[in-house]
Amino acid sequence: MQKKTQILDAEGISRALARITHEIIERSHGAEDLCLLGVKTRGVPLARRLSDNLYRFEGIRVPVGHLDVTHHRDDLTEAEREGTVGECFFPCDVTGRTVIIVDDVLYTGRTARAAMEAVFAAGRAGAIRLAVLVDRGHRELPIRPDHVGKNVPTSKTEKISVLLTECDGEDGAYICEL
């Protein structure tokens, strides 16, 4: 895969996450009763960064968990799902809370749908919202993010690659040719 264009650098990612954090605070009227769930792999460090921002801005530690949505995906065969762990960690009871699913890139909507299924399996959340760093379009399902760092129209022959220090040693987002 060849990097074509950088769409976010480290500063851009930081600004986008600060903006998303403020949107979350405004829409939730604070940070009480929130739970952040990062979709593995890069959604997890993004959720942690949002939690750190919420603490910095509101003084409230918002619990962070993670979702491995492999077992809830509808675009994988049983054979492809077999042997995967599909581990989810819920840091609190989601019942009645506003759960914010955090992911790096929103594309077809299938990962977001699978993440919602994982939350449904854990309890009855008061609300579920979706926060993504990059929305690239091409939805196959009627799913729309509530909080977006950057909208980037792409062709189907392109891919968005998000790199994060916690996983990749650097921060950046790129449009890549397949």
Contact map, one row per residue, 1 for C-alpha under 8 A:
1110000000000000000000000000000000000000000000000000000000000000000000000000000000000000000000000000000000000000000000000000000000000000000000000000000000000000000000000000000111
1111000000000000000000000000000000000000000000000000000000000000000000000000000000000000000000000000000000000000000000000000000000000000000000000000000000000000000000000000000111
1111110000000000000000000000000000000000000000000000000000000000000000000000000000000000000000000000000000000000000000000000000000000000000000000000000000000000000000000000011110
0111110000000000000000000000000000000000000000000000000000000000000000000000000000000000000000000000000000000000000000000000000000000000000000000000000000000000000000000000011110
0011111000000000000000000000000000000000000000000000000000000000000000000000000000000000000000000000000000000000000000000000000000000000000000000000000000000000000000000000011100
0011111110000000000000000000000000000000000000000000000000000000000000000000000000000000000000000000000000000000000000000000000000000000000000000000000000000000000000000001111000
0000111110000000000000000000000000000000000000000000000000000000000000000000000000000000000000000000000000000000000000000000000000000000000000000000000000000000000000000001111000
0000011111111000000000000000000000000000000000000000000000000000000000000000000000000000000000000000000000000000000000000000000000000000000000000000000000000000000000000001110000
0000011111111000000000000000000000000000000000000000000000000000000000000000000000000000000000000000000000000000000000000000000000000000000000000000000000000000000000000011100000
0000000111111100000000000000000000000000000000000000000000000000000000000000000000000000000000000000000000000000000000000000000000000000000000000000000000000000000000000111000000
0000000111111110000000000000000000000000000000000000000000000000000000000000000000000000000000000000000000000000000000000000000000000000000000000000000000000000000000000000000000
0000000111111111000000000000000000000000000000000000000000000000000000000000000000000000000000000000000000000000000000000000000000000000000000000000000000000000000000000000000000
0000000111111111100000000000000000000000000000000000000000000000000000000000000000000000000000000000000000000000000000000000000000001000000000000000100000000000000000000011000000
0000000001111111110000000000000000000000000000000000000000000000000000000000000000000000000000000000000000000000000000000000000000000000000000000000000000000000000000000000000000
0000000000111111111000000000000000000000000000000000000000000000000000000000000000000000000000000000000000000000000000000000000000000000000000000000000000000000000000000000000000
0000000000011111111100000000000000000000000000000000000000000000000000000000000000000000000000000000000000000000000000000000000000001000000000000001110000000000000000000000000000
0000000000001111111110000000000000000000000000001100000000000000000000000000000000000000000000000000000000000000000000000000000000001000000000000000100000000000000000000000000000
0000000000000111111111000000000000000000000000000100100000000000000000000000000000000000000000000000000000000000000000000000000000000000000000000000000000000000000000000000000000
0000000000000011111111100000000000000000000000000000000000000000000000000000000000000000000000000000000000000000000000000000000000000000000000000000100000000000000000000000000000
0000000000000001111111110000000000000000000000000100000000000000000000000000000000000000000000000000000000000000000000000000000000100000000000000011100000000000000000000000000000
0000000000000000111111111000000000000000000000000100110000000000000000000000000000000000000000000000000000000000000000000000000000000000000000000000000000000000000000000000000000
0000000000000000011111111100000000000000000000000000000000000000000000000000000000000000000000000000000000000000000000000000000000000000000000000000000000000000000000000000000000
0000000000000000001111111110000000000000000000000000000000000000000000000000000000000000000000000000000000000000000000000000000000000000000000000010000000000000000000000000000000
0000000000000000000111111111011000000000000000000000000000000000000000000000000000000000000000000000000000000000000000000000000000000000000000000010000000000000000000000000000000
0000000000000000000011111111111000000000000000000000010000000000000000000000000000000000000000000000000000000000000000000000000000000000000000000000000000000000000000000000000000
0000000000000000000001111111110000000000000000000000000000000000000000000000000000000000000000000000000000000000000000000000000000000000000000000000000000000000000000000000000000
0000000000000000000000111111110000000000000000000000000000000000000000000000000000000000000000000000000000000000000000000000000000000000000000000000000000000000000000000000000000
0000000000000000000000011111111000000000000000000000000000000000000000000000000000000000000000000000000000000000000000000000000000000000000000000000000000000000000000000000000000
0000000000000000000000001111111000000000000000000000000000000000000000000000000000000000000000000000000000000000000000000000000000000000000000000000000000000000000000000000000000
0000000000000000000000011111111100000000000000000000000001000000000000000000000000000000000000000000000000000000000000000000000000000000000000000000000000000000000000000000000000
0000000000000000000000011001111111000000000000000000010001010100000000000000000000000000000000000000000000000000000000000000000000000000000000000000000000000000000000000000000000
0000000000000000000000000000011111000000000000000000000000010100000000000000000000000000000000000000000000000000000000000000000000000000000000000000000000000000000000000000000000
0000000000000000000000000000001111100000000000000000000000000000000000000000000000000000000000001100000000000000000000000000000000000000000000000000000000000000000000000000000000
0000000000000000000000000000001111110000000000000000000000000110000000000000000000000000000000001111000000000000000000000000000000000000000000000000000000000000000000000000000000
0000000000000000000000000000000011111000000000000000000000000111100000000000000000000000001101001111000000000000000000000000000000000000000000000000000000000000000000000000000000
0000000000000000000000000000000001111100000000100010000000000111100000000000000000000000000000000011110000000000000000000000000000000000000000000000000000000000000000000000000000
0000000000000000000000000000000000111110001100100000000000000001111000000000000000000000010000000011110000000000000000000000000000000000000000000000000000000000000000000000000000
0000000000000000000000000000000000011111111111100000000000000001111000000000000000000000000000000000111000000000000000000000000000000000000000000000000000000000000000000000000000
0000000000000000000000000000000000001111111100000000000000000000011110000000000000000000000000000000111000000000001000000000000000000000000000000000000000000000000000000000000000
0000000000000000000000000000000000000111111100000000000000000000011110000000000000000000000000000000001000000000000000000000000000000000000000000000000000000000000000000000000000
0000000000000000000000000000000000000111111110000000000000000000000000000000000000000000000000000000000000000000000000000000000000000000000000000000000000000000000000000000000000
0000000000000000000000000000000000000111111111000000000000000000000000000000000000000000000000000000001100000000000000000000000000000000000000000000000000000000010100100000000000
0000000000000000000000000000000000001111111111100000000000000000000000000000000000000000000000000000011100000000000000000000000000000000000000000000000000000000000000000000000000
0000000000000000000000000000000000001111111111110000000000000000110000000000000000000000000000000000011000000000000000000000000000000000000000000000000000000000000000000000000000
0000000000000000000000000000000000000100111111111000000000000000000000000000000000000000000000000000000000000000000000000000000000000000000000000000000000000000000101000000000000
0000000000000000000000000000000000000100011111111100000000000000000000000000000000000000000000000000011100000000000000000000000000000000000000000000000000000000000000000000000000
0000000000000000000000000000000000011100001111111110000000000001000000000000000000000000000000000000010000000000000000000000000000000000000000000000000000000000000000000000000000
0000000000000000000000000000000000000000000111111111000000000001000000000000000000000000000000000000000000000000000000000000000000000000000000000000000000000000000000000000000000
0000000000000000100000000000000000000000000011111111100000000000000000000000000000000000000000000000000000000000000000000000000000000000000000000000000000000000000000000000000000
0000000000000000110110000000000000000000000001111111110000000000000000000000000000000000000000000000000000000000000000000000000000000000000000000000000000000000000000000000000000
0000000000000000000000000000000000010000000000111111111000001111000000000000000000000000000000000000000000000000000000000000000000000000000000000000000000000000000000000000000000
0000000000000000000000000000000000000000000000011111111100001000000000000000000000000000000000000000000000000000000000000000000000000000000000000000000000000000000000000000000000
0000000000000000010010000000000000000000000000001111111110000000000000000000000000000000000000000000000000000000000000000000000000000000000000000000000000000000000000000000000000
0000000000000000000010001000001000000000000000000111111111111100000000000000000000000000000000000000000000000000000000000000000000000000000000000000000000000000000000000000000000
0000000000000000000000000000000000000000000000000011111111111100000000000000000000000000000000000000000000000000000000000000000000000000000000000000000000000000000000000000000000
0000000000000000000000000000000000000000000000000001111111110000000000000000000000000000000000000000000000000000000000000000000000000000000000000000000000000000000000000000000000
0000000000000000000000000000000000000000000000000000111111100000000000000000000000000000000000000000000000000000000000000000000000000000000000000000000000000000000000000000000000
0000000000000000000000000000011000000000000000000000011111110000000000000000000000000000000000000000000000000000000000000000000000000000000000000000000000000000000000000000000000
0000000000000000000000000000000000000000000000000000011111111000000000000000000000000000000000000000000000000000000000000000000000000000000000000000000000000000000000000000000000
0000000000000000000000000000001100000000000000000000011101111100000000000000000000000000000000000000000000000000000000000000000000000000000000000000000000000000000000000000000000
0000000000000000000000000000000000000000000000000011011000111110000000000000000000000000000000000000000000000000000000000000000000000000000000000000000000000000000000000000000000
0000000000000000000000000000001101110000000000000010011000011111000000000000000000000000000000000000000000000000000000000000000000000000000000000000000000000000000000000000000000
0000000000000000000000000000000001110000000000000010000000001111100000000000000000000000001100000000000000000000000000000000000000000000000000000000000000000000000000000000000000
0000000000000000000000000000000000111100000000110010000000000111110000000000000000000000011000000000000000000000000000000000000000000000000000000000000000000000000000000000000000
0000000000000000000000000000000000111100000100000000000000000011111000000000000000000001111000000000000000000000000000000000000000000000000000000000000000000000000000000000000000
0000000000000000000000000000000000001111000100000000000000000001111100000000000000000001110000000000000000000000000000000000000000000000000000000000000000000000000000000000000000
0000000000000000000000000000000000001111000000000000000000000000111110000000000000000111100000000000000000000000001001000000000000000000000000000000000000000000000000000000000000
0000000000000000000000000000000000000011000000000000000000000000011111100000000000000111000000000000000000000000001000000000000000000000000000000000000000000000000000000000000000
0000000000000000000000000000000000000011000000000000000000000000001111111000000000000111000000000000000000000010011001000000000000000000000000000000000000000000000000000000000000
0000000000000000000000000000000000000000000000000000000000000000000111111000000010010100000000000000000000000000010000000000000000000000000000000000000000000000000000000000000000
0000000000000000000000000000000000000000000000000000000000000000000111111000000010010100000000000000000000000000000000000000000000000000000000000000000000000000000000000000000000
0000000000000000000000000000000000000000000000000000000000000000000011111100000000000000000000000000000000000000011011000000000000000000000000000000000000000000000000000000000000
0000000000000000000000000000000000000000000000000000000000000000000011111111000000000000000000000000000000000110110000000000000000000000000000000000000000000000000000000000000000
0000000000000000000000000000000000000000000000000000000000000000000000011111100000000000000000000000000000000100010000000000000000000000000000000000000000000000000000000000000000
0000000000000000000000000000000000000000000000000000000000000000000000001111100000000000000000000000000000000100000000000000000000000000000000000000000000000000000000000000000000
0000000000000000000000000000000000000000000000000000000000000000000000001111111110000000000000000000000000000000000000000000000000000000000000000000000000000000000000000000000000
0000000000000000000000000000000000000000000000000000000000000000000000000111111110000000000000000000000000000000000000000000000000000000000000000000000000000000000000000000000000
0000000000000000000000000000000000000000000000000000000000000000000000000001111111000000000000000000000000000000000000000000000000000000000000000000000000000000000000000000000000
0000000000000000000000000000000000000000000000000000000000000000000000000001111111000000000000000000000000000000000000000000000000000000000000000000000000000000000000000000000000
0000000000000000000000000000000000000000000000000000000000000000000000000001111111000000000000000000000000000000000000000000000000000000000000000000000000000000000000000000000000
0000000000000000000000000000000000000000000000000000000000000000000001100001111111110000000000000000000000000000000000000000000000000000000000000000000000000000000000000000000000
0000000000000000000000000000000000000000000000000000000000000000000000000000011111110000000000000000000000000000000000000000000000000000000000000000000000000000000000000000000000
0000000000000000000000000000000000000000000000000000000000000000000000000000000011111000000000000000000000000000000000000000000000000000000000000000000000000000000000000000000000
0000000000000000000000000000000000000000000000000000000000000000000001100000000011111100000000000000000000000000000000000000000000000000000000000000000000000000000000000000000000
0000000000000000000000000000000000000000000000000000000000000000000000000000000000111110000000000000000000000000000000000000000000000000000000000000000000000000000000000000000000
0000000000000000000000000000000000000000000000000000000000000000001111100000000000011111000000000000000000000000000000000000000000000000000000000000000000000000000000000000000000
0000000000000000000000000000000000000000000000000000000000000000001110000000000000001111100000000000000000000000000000000000000000000000000000000000000000000000000000000000000000
0000000000000000000000000000000000000000000000000000000000000000111110000000000000000111110000000000000000000000000001000000000000000000000000000000000000000000000000000000000000
0000000000000000000000000000000000000000000000000000000000000000111000000000000000000011111000000000000000000000000000000000000000000000000000000000000000000000000000000000000000
0000000000000000000000000000000000001000000000000000000000000001110000000000000000000001111111000000000000000000000000000100000000000000000000000000000000000000000000000000000000
0000000000000000000000000000000000100000000000000000000000000011100000000000000000000000111110000000000000000000000000000000000000000000000000000000000000000000000000000000000000
0000000000000000000000000000000000100000000000000000000000000010000000000000000000000000011111000000000000000000000000000000000000000000000000000000000000000000000000000000000000
0000000000000000000000000000000000000000000000000000000000000000000000000000000000000000011111101000000000000000000000000110000000000000000000000000000000000000000000000000000000
0000000000000000000000000000000000100000000000000000000000000000000000000000000000000000010111111110000000000000000000100111110000000000000000000000000000000000000000000000000000
0000000000000000000000000000000000000000000000000000000000000000000000000000000000000000000011111000000000000000000000000011110000000000000000000000000000000000000000000000000000
0000000000000000000000000000000000000000000000000000000000000000000000000000000000000000000001111100000000000000000000000001111000000000000000000000000000000000000000000000000000
0000000000000000000000000000000011100000000000000000000000000000000000000000000000000000000011111110000000000000000000000000111000000000000000000000000000000000000000000000000000
0000000000000000000000000000000011100000000000000000000000000000000000000000000000000000000001011111000000000000000000000000111110000000000000000000000000000000000000000000000000
0000000000000000000000000000000001111000000000000000000000000000000000000000000000000000000001001111100000000000000000000000111110000000000000000000000000000000000000000000000000
0000000000000000000000000000000001111000000000000000000000000000000000000000000000000000000000000111110000000000000000000000000111100000000000000000000000000000000000000000000000
0000000000000000000000000000000000011110000000000000000000000000000000000000000000000000000000000011111000000001001100000000000111100000000000000000000000000000000000000000000000
0000000000000000000000000000000000011110001101100000000000000000000000000000000000000000000000000001111100000000000000000000000001110000000000000000000000000000000000000000000000
0000000000000000000000000000000000000111011101000000000000000000000000000000000000000000000000000000111111000000000000000000000001111000000000000000000000000000000000000000000000
0000000000000000000000000000000000000000011001000000000000000000000000000000000000000000000000000000011111000000000000000000000000011100000000000000000000000000010000000000000000
0000000000000000000000000000000000000000000000000000000000000000000000000000000000000000000000000000001111100000000000000000000000011111000000000000000000000001010000000000000000
0000000000000000000000000000000000000000000000000000000000000000000000000000000000000000000000000000001111111011000000000000000000010111100000001000000000000000000000000000000000
0000000000000000000000000000000000000000000000000000000000000000000000000000000000000000000000000000000011111100000000000000000000000011111000000000000000000000000000000000000000
0000000000000000000000000000000000000000000000000000000000000000000000000000000000000000000000000000000001111110000000000000000000000000111110000000000000000000000000000000000000
0000000000000000000000000000000000000000000000000000000000000000000000000000000000000000000000000000000001111111100000000000000000000000001111100000000000000000000000000000000000
0000000000000000000000000000000000000000000000000000000000000000000000001110000000000000000000000000000000111111110000000000000000000000000110000000000000000000000000000000000000
0000000000000000000000000000000000000000000000000000000000000000000010001000000000000000000000000000000001011111111000000000000000000000000000000000000000000000000000000000000000
0000000000000000000000000000000000000000000000000000000000000000000000000000000000000000000000000000100001001111111100000000000001000000000000100000000000000000000000000000000000
0000000000000000000000000000000000000000000000000000000000000000000000001000000000000000000000000000000000001111111110000000000000000000000000100000000000000000000000000000000000
0000000000000000000000000000000000000000000000000000000000000000000011011100000000000000000000000000000000000111111111000000000000000000000000000000000000000000000000000000000000
0000000000000000000000000000000000000010000000000000000000000000001110010000000000000000000000000000100000000011111111100000000000000000000000000000000000000000000000000000000000
0000000000000000000000000000000000000000000000000000000000000000000000000000000000000000000000000000100000000001111111110000000100000000000000000000000000000000000000000000000000
0000000000000000000000000000000000000000000000000000000000000000000000010000000000000000000000000000000000000000111111111000000000000000000000000000000000000000000000000000000000
0000000000000000000000000000000000000000000000000000000000000000001010010000000000000001000000000000000000000000011111111100000000000000000000000000000000000000000000000000000000
0000000000000000000000000000000000000000000000000000000000000000000000000000000000000000000001000000000000000000001111111111100000000000000000000000000000000000000000000000000000
0000000000000000000000000000000000000000000000000000000000000000000000000000000000000000000000000000000000000000000111111111100000000000000000000000000000000000000000000000000000
0000000000000000000000000000000000000000000000000000000000000000000000000000000000000000000000000000000000000000000011111110000000000000000000000000000000000000000000000000000000
0000000000000000000000000000000000000000000000000000000000000000000000000000000000000000010011000000000000000000000001111111000000000000000000000000000000000000000000000000000000
0000000000000000000000000000000000000000000000000000000000000000000000000000000000000000000011100000000000000000000000111111100000000000000000000000000000000000000000000000000000
0000000000000000000000000000000000000000000000000000000000000000000000000000000000000000000001110000000000000000000000110111110000000000000000000000000000000000000000000000000000
0000000000000000000000000000000000000000000000000000000000000000000000000000000000000000000001111110000000000000000000110011111100000000000000000000000000000000000000000000000000
0000000000000000000000000000000000000000000000000000000000000000000000000000000000000000000001111110000000000000000000000001111100000000000000000000000000000000000000000000000000
0000000000000000000000000000000000000000000000000000000000000000000000000000000000000000000000011110000000000000000000000000111110000000000000000000000000000000000000000000000000
0000000000000000000000000000000000000000000000000000000000000000000000000000000000000000000000000111100000000000000100000000111111000000000000000000000000000000000000000000000000
0000000000000000000000000000000000000000000000000000000000000000000000000000000000000000000000000111100000000000000000000000001111100000000000001100000000000000000000000000000000
0000000000000000000000000000000000000000000000000000000000000000000000000000000000000000000000000001111000000001000000000000000111110000000000011110000000000000000000000000000000
0000000000000000000100000000000000000000000000000000000000000000000000000000000000000000000000000001111000000000000000000000000011111000000000001111000000000000000000000000000000
0000000000000000000000000000000000000000000000000000000000000000000000000000000000000000000000000000011111000000000000000000000001111110000000001011100000000000000000000000000000
0000000000001001100000000000000000000000000000000000000000000000000000000000000000000000000000000000001110000000000000000000000000111110000000000001110000000000000000000000000000
0000000000000000000000000000000000000000000000000000000000000000000000000000000000000000000000000000000111000000000000000000000000011111000000000001111100000000000000000000000000
0000000000000000000000000000000000000000000000000000000000000000000000000000000000000000000000000000000011100000000000000000000000011111100000001001111110000000000000000000000000
0000000000000000000000000000000000000000000000000000000000000000000000000000000000000000000000000000000011100000000000000000000000000111110000000000001111000001000000000000000000
0000000000000000000000000000000000000000000000000000000000000000000000000000000000000000000000000000000001110000000000000000000000000011111000000000001111000000000000000000000000
0000000000000000000000000000000000000000000000000000000000000000000000000000000000000000000000000000000000110000000000000000000000000001111100000000000000010000000000000000000000
0000000000000000000000000000000000000000000000000000000000000000000000000000000000000000000000000000000000111000000000000000000000000000111111100000000000000000000000000000000000
0000000000000000000000000000000000000000000000000000000000000000000000000000000000000000000000000000000000011100000000000000000000000000011111000000000000000000000000000000000000
0000000000000000000000000000000000000000000000000000000000000000000000000000000000000000000000000000000000011100000000000000000000000000001111100000000000000000000000000000000000
0000000000000000000000000000000000000000000000000000000000000000000000000000000000000000000000000000000000001000000000000000000000000000001111110000000000000000000000000000000000
0000000000000000000000000000000000000000000000000000000000000000000000000000000000000000000000000000000000001001100000000000000000000000001011111000000000000000000000000000000000
0000000000000000000000000000000000000000000000000000000000000000000000000000000000000000000000000000000000000000000000000000000001000000000001111100000000000000000000000000000000
0000000000000000000000000000000000000000000000000000000000000000000000000000000000000000000000000000000001000000000000000000000011110010000000111111000000000000000000000000000000
0000000000000000000000000000000000000000000000000000000000000000000000000000000000000000000000000000000000000000000000000000000011100000000000011111000000000000000000000000000000
0000000000000000000100110000000000000000000000000000000000000000000000000000000000000000000000000000000000000000000000000000000001110000000000001111100000000000000000000000000000
0000000000000001000100000000000000000000000000000000000000000000000000000000000000000000000000000000000000000000000000000000000000111110000000001111111000000000000000000000000000
0000000000001001101100000000000000000000000000000000000000000000000000000000000000000000000000000000000000000000000000000000000000011110000000000011111000000000000000000000000000
0000000000000001000000000000000000000000000000000000000000000000000000000000000000000000000000000000000000000000000000000000000000001110000000000001111100000000000000000000000000
0000000000000000000000000000000000000000000000000000000000000000000000000000000000000000000000000000000000000000000000000000000000000111100000000001111110000000000000000000000000
0000000000000000000000000000000000000000000000000000000000000000000000000000000000000000000000000000000000000000000000000000000000000111100000000000011111000000000000000000000000
0000000000000000000000000000000000000000000000000000000000000000000000000000000000000000000000000000000000000000000000000000000000000011100000000000001111100000000000000000000000
0000000000000000000000000000000000000000000000000000000000000000000000000000000000000000000000000000000000000000000000000000000000000001100000000000000111110110000000000000000000
0000000000000000000000000000000000000000000000000000000000000000000000000000000000000000000000000000000000000000000000000000000000000000000000000000000011111100000000000000000000
0000000000000000000000000000000000000000000000000000000000000000000000000000000000000000000000000000000000000000000000000000000000000000010000000000000001111110000000000000000000
0000000000000000000000000000000000000000000000000000000000000000000000000000000000000000000000000000000000000000000000000000000000000000000000000000000000111110000000000000000011
0000000000000000000000000000000000000000000000000000000000000000000000000000000000000000000000000000000000000000000000000000000000000000000000000000000001111111000000000000001111
0000000000000000000000000000000000000000000000000000000000000000000000000000000000000000000000000000000000000000000000000000000000000000000000000000000001011111100000000000001111
0000000000000000000000000000000000000000000000000000000000000000000000000000000000000000000000000000000010000000000000000000000000000001000000000000000000000111110000000000111100
0000000000000000000000000000000000000000000000000000000000000000000000000000000000000000000000000000000000000000000000000000000000000000000000000000000000000011111000000000111100
0000000000000000000000000000000000000000010000000000000000000000000000000000000000000000000000000000000110000000000000000000000000000000000000000000000000000001111100000011110000
0000000000000000000000000000000000000000000000000000000000000000000000000000000000000000000000000000000000000000000000000000000000000000000000000000000000000000111110111111100000
0000000000000000000000000000000000000000010010000000000000000000000000000000000000000000000000000000000000000000000000000000000000000000000000000000000000000000011111111111000000
0000000000000000000000000000000000000000000000000000000000000000000000000000000000000000000000000000000000000000000000000000000000000000000000000000000000000000001111111110000000
0000000000000000000000000000000000000000000010000000000000000000000000000000000000000000000000000000000000000000000000000000000000000000000000000000000000000000000111111100000000
0000000000000000000000000000000000000000010000000000000000000000000000000000000000000000000000000000000000000000000000000000000000000000000000000000000000000000001111111000000000
0000000000000000000000000000000000000000000000000000000000000000000000000000000000000000000000000000000000000000000000000000000000000000000000000000000000000000001111111110000000
0000000000000000000000000000000000000000000000000000000000000000000000000000000000000000000000000000000000000000000000000000000000000000000000000000000000000000001111111110000000
0000000001000000000000000000000000000000000000000000000000000000000000000000000000000000000000000000000000000000000000000000000000000000000000000000000000000000001111011111000000
0000000011001000000000000000000000000000000000000000000000000000000000000000000000000000000000000000000000000000000000000000000000000000000000000000000000000000011110011111100000
0000011111001000000000000000000000000000000000000000000000000000000000000000000000000000000000000000000000000000000000000000000000000000000000000000000000000000011100000111110000
0000011110000000000000000000000000000000000000000000000000000000000000000000000000000000000000000000000000000000000000000000000000000000000000000000000000000001111000000011111000
0011111100000000000000000000000000000000000000000000000000000000000000000000000000000000000000000000000000000000000000000000000000000000000000000000000000000001110000000001111100
0011111000000000000000000000000000000000000000000000000000000000000000000000000000000000000000000000000000000000000000000000000000000000000000000000000000000111100000000000111110
1111100000000000000000000000000000000000000000000000000000000000000000000000000000000000000000000000000000000000000000000000000000000000000000000000000000000111100000000000011111
1111000000000000000000000000000000000000000000000000000000000000000000000000000000000000000000000000000000000000000000000000000000000000000000000000000000001110000000000000001111
1100000000000000000000000000000000000000000000000000000000000000000000000000000000000000000000000000000000000000000000000000000000000000000000000000000000001110000000000000000111
